[in-house]
Amino acid sequence: MALDLFVTMHVRDHDAARDWYARLLGADPTFVATPTESVWELAEHRWLVVEQVPEHAGHGVVTVFREDVDTFLATAADRGIGPDRREEYDGGVVRIVFRDPDGNEVGLSGALPS
C-alpha cells in the first residue's frame, strides 16, 4: 500500500511564513498549491504544508528525524535561523526546537554525535 504523509502548519501570514520555512529548510517550496498554501517535499512521500489559516495559527507541532542534525543546524544558522531550545534524551537522542513566526513548533531530532 502506498502511503504519503502531509503535515500542515497553519499560519497567519502565508508569505512571511513561506519565507521563514524556505530559510529553515534551505529550499523554496516544492510547489505552491494556492496563493495561501505552499508545500515542501521533505523526503519521498513526506510533505510539509504551510497554509494561511489565521484562526488556527501557532498550534502546530511536528518533529522530523534526520541523520545530519549538526550539518542542518549549521546551514540553518548560515541562513539566519536559530533554534529556540535543545533537549537531550536518554538513549543518545537530541531534539532541537525551532518556532516559526506564529509559534508553531518544528522539531529536529536525531542521534547525538558520538
Residue frames relative to the residue before (quaternion, step in Angstrom):
aa qw qx qy qz dx dy dz
M 1.0000 0.0000 0.0000 0.0000 0.00 0.00 0.00
A 0.3527 -0.7193 0.5603 0.2102 3.58 -0.81 1.00
L 0.0348 -0.7992 0.5997 -0.0197 3.54 -1.04 0.81
D 0.0805 -0.7564 0.6481 0.0359 3.55 -0.94 0.97
L 0.2024 -0.7660 0.5998 0.1124 3.57 -1.11 0.72
F 0.0602 -0.7698 0.6354 0.0076 3.54 -0.89 1.05
V 0.0875 -0.7599 0.6435 0.0298 3.56 -0.89 1.02
T 0.1406 -0.8164 0.5577 0.0520 3.57 -0.76 1.03
M 0.1609 -0.7484 0.6390 0.0755 3.52 -0.98 0.97
H 0.2526 -0.7716 0.5679 0.1352 3.57 -0.67 1.12
V 0.0685 -0.8054 0.5883 -0.0253 3.54 -0.95 0.98
R 0.5514 -0.6086 0.4614 0.3357 3.55 -1.29 0.35
D 0.7969 0.1435 -0.0230 0.5864 3.57 0.93 -0.99
H 0.3662 -0.7753 0.4751 0.1979 3.56 -0.26 1.28
D 0.6876 0.5021 -0.3098 0.4232 3.59 0.77 -0.99
A 0.6593 0.4891 -0.3103 0.4794 3.62 0.93 -0.85
A 0.6684 0.4930 -0.3018 0.4681 3.58 0.94 -0.86
R 0.6214 0.5395 -0.3460 0.4506 3.60 0.95 -0.81
D 0.6572 0.5024 -0.3153 0.4651 3.58 0.93 -0.84
W 0.6543 0.5092 -0.3155 0.4617 3.61 0.94 -0.86
Y 0.6842 0.4740 -0.2916 0.4713 3.62 0.86 -0.90
A 0.6114 0.5336 -0.3543 0.4646 3.61 1.05 -0.64
R 0.6604 0.4780 -0.3110 0.4885 3.60 1.01 -0.74
L 0.6420 0.5165 -0.3300 0.4606 3.60 0.95 -0.80
L 0.7747 0.3771 -0.1849 0.4727 3.56 0.78 -1.04
G 0.4202 -0.7387 0.4438 0.2844 3.58 1.24 -0.25
A 0.7404 0.3119 -0.2154 0.5552 3.58 1.18 0.48
D 0.5173 -0.5840 0.5158 0.3540 3.52 -1.24 0.48
P 0.6636 -0.4870 0.3538 0.4442 3.60 -1.17 0.31
T 0.5619 -0.5766 0.4721 0.3590 3.55 -1.19 0.58
F 0.7593 -0.1698 0.0830 0.6227 3.52 1.13 -0.74
V 0.3425 -0.6854 0.6017 0.2256 3.53 -1.31 0.48
A 0.3185 -0.7968 0.4888 0.1572 3.55 -0.37 1.30
T 0.7665 -0.0454 0.0667 0.6371 3.56 1.04 -0.89
P 0.6836 -0.4674 0.3291 0.4538 3.63 -1.16 0.08
T 0.7631 0.3160 -0.1937 0.5295 3.63 1.19 -0.28
E 0.7215 0.3667 -0.2449 0.5339 3.60 1.21 0.44
S 0.0230 -0.7899 0.6119 -0.0336 3.56 -0.73 1.17
V 0.1764 -0.8029 0.5680 0.0402 3.55 -1.10 0.79
W 0.1205 -0.7675 0.6278 0.0484 3.55 -0.99 0.97
E 0.2633 -0.7125 0.6184 0.2013 3.58 -1.00 0.76
L 0.2649 -0.7986 0.5266 0.1217 3.57 -0.43 1.26
A 0.7385 -0.1027 0.0897 0.6603 3.54 1.19 -0.71
E 0.7139 -0.4359 0.2925 0.4635 3.57 -1.19 0.26
H 0.8561 0.0597 -0.1030 0.5028 3.55 -0.82 1.12
R 0.6541 0.4500 -0.3192 0.5175 3.62 1.21 0.39
W 0.0280 -0.8461 0.5252 -0.0866 3.53 -0.38 1.34
L 0.1820 -0.7329 0.6441 0.1217 3.54 -1.19 0.70
V 0.1308 -0.7960 0.5906 0.0231 3.55 -0.75 1.14
V 0.1162 -0.7460 0.6516 0.0732 3.56 -1.04 0.84
E 0.0358 0.8239 -0.5574 0.0962 3.53 -0.51 1.24
Q 0.4211 -0.7015 0.5202 0.2449 3.55 -0.95 0.91
V 0.2364 0.7047 -0.6269 0.2335 3.54 -0.47 1.33
P 0.2360 -0.8523 0.4444 0.1427 3.59 0.43 1.25
E 0.6716 0.5222 -0.3191 0.4177 3.59 0.93 -0.79
H 0.7363 0.3572 -0.2278 0.5276 3.62 1.23 -0.26
A 0.3956 0.7597 -0.4515 0.2501 3.60 1.27 0.00
G 0.8187 0.3333 -0.2288 0.4078 3.51 -1.21 0.67
H 0.6497 0.5322 -0.3225 0.4365 3.61 1.21 0.06
G 0.5136 0.6781 -0.4029 0.3377 3.60 1.25 0.01
V 0.0336 -0.7574 0.6518 0.0171 3.53 -1.23 0.65
V 0.1139 0.7674 -0.6230 0.1000 3.56 -0.85 1.00
T 0.1064 -0.7697 0.6254 0.0712 3.57 -1.13 0.66
V 0.1397 -0.7761 0.6136 0.0399 3.53 -0.95 0.99
F 0.2558 -0.7497 0.5905 0.1542 3.59 -0.90 0.93
R 0.0111 -0.7898 0.6116 -0.0442 3.55 -0.96 1.01
E 0.4894 -0.6444 0.4969 0.3135 3.56 -1.22 0.44
D 0.7688 0.3850 -0.1604 0.4848 3.57 1.09 -0.75
V 0.0007 0.8520 -0.5234 0.0134 3.59 0.83 0.98
D 0.6918 0.4869 -0.2968 0.4430 3.61 0.77 -0.98
T 0.6489 0.5042 -0.3171 0.4735 3.58 0.96 -0.80
F 0.6396 0.5216 -0.3257 0.4612 3.58 0.95 -0.87
L 0.6568 0.5165 -0.3133 0.4513 3.60 0.90 -0.92
A 0.6638 0.5120 -0.3049 0.4519 3.56 0.92 -0.89
T 0.7024 0.4478 -0.2878 0.4724 3.59 0.86 -0.87
A 0.6049 0.5288 -0.3633 0.4717 3.62 1.07 -0.60
A 0.6354 0.5232 -0.3248 0.4659 3.60 0.99 -0.83
D 0.6303 0.5312 -0.3310 0.4592 3.60 1.02 -0.76
R 0.7061 0.4198 -0.2475 0.5137 3.58 1.19 -0.56
G 0.6090 -0.6140 0.3287 0.3796 3.59 1.28 0.29
I 0.5906 0.5454 -0.3756 0.4611 3.60 1.22 0.36
G 0.0282 -0.8047 0.5928 -0.0189 3.56 -0.73 1.10
P 0.5550 -0.6234 0.4332 0.3401 3.56 -1.16 0.53
D 0.4610 -0.6666 0.5184 0.2728 3.52 -1.32 0.43
R 0.7946 -0.1088 0.0515 0.5951 3.58 1.14 -0.54
R 0.2598 -0.7333 0.6123 0.1408 3.50 -1.36 0.40
E 0.0669 -0.7833 0.6179 0.0131 3.56 -0.94 0.93
E 0.1232 -0.7707 0.6195 0.0844 3.58 -1.04 0.75
Y 0.1846 -0.8024 0.5652 0.0510 3.53 -0.94 0.99
D 0.6289 -0.4901 0.4317 0.4218 3.53 -1.29 0.37
G 0.7344 0.3995 -0.2994 0.4598 3.54 -1.11 0.65
G 0.5590 -0.6639 0.3676 0.3342 3.58 1.25 0.21
V 0.4999 0.6335 -0.4400 0.3938 3.58 1.06 0.70
V 0.1615 -0.7616 0.6222 0.0826 3.54 -1.08 0.84
R 0.0947 -0.7605 0.6389 0.0665 3.56 -1.18 0.63
I 0.1346 -0.7746 0.6173 0.0283 3.52 -0.75 1.16
V 0.1674 -0.8143 0.5526 0.0604 3.58 -0.72 1.07
F 0.1070 -0.7440 0.6588 0.0313 3.51 -1.00 1.03
R 0.1614 -0.7577 0.6194 0.1272 3.59 -1.18 0.54
D 0.3807 -0.7175 0.5335 0.2359 3.54 -0.85 0.97
P 0.7429 -0.4307 0.2537 0.4453 3.64 -1.19 0.16
D 0.7016 0.4410 -0.2690 0.4909 3.62 1.19 -0.45
G 0.6038 -0.5831 0.3524 0.4139 3.58 1.26 -0.11
N 0.4041 0.6852 -0.4994 0.3432 3.61 1.21 0.09
E 0.3329 -0.7631 0.5297 0.1621 3.56 -0.98 0.89
V 0.0635 -0.7626 0.6438 0.0037 3.53 -0.82 1.12
G 0.1193 -0.8122 0.5704 0.0265 3.54 -0.49 1.24
L 0.1573 -0.7475 0.6406 0.0782 3.51 -1.16 0.74
S 0.0094 0.8188 -0.5721 0.0473 3.58 -0.58 1.11
G 0.1847 0.7559 -0.6175 0.1148 3.49 -1.33 0.46
A 0.6855 -0.4582 0.3579 0.4381 3.51 -1.32 -0.09
L 0.4999 -0.6167 0.5126 0.3271 3.53 -1.14 0.72
P 0.5504 -0.5972 0.4450 0.3772 3.59 -1.01 0.67
S 0.4935 -0.6768 0.4689 0.2803 3.57 -1.03 0.83
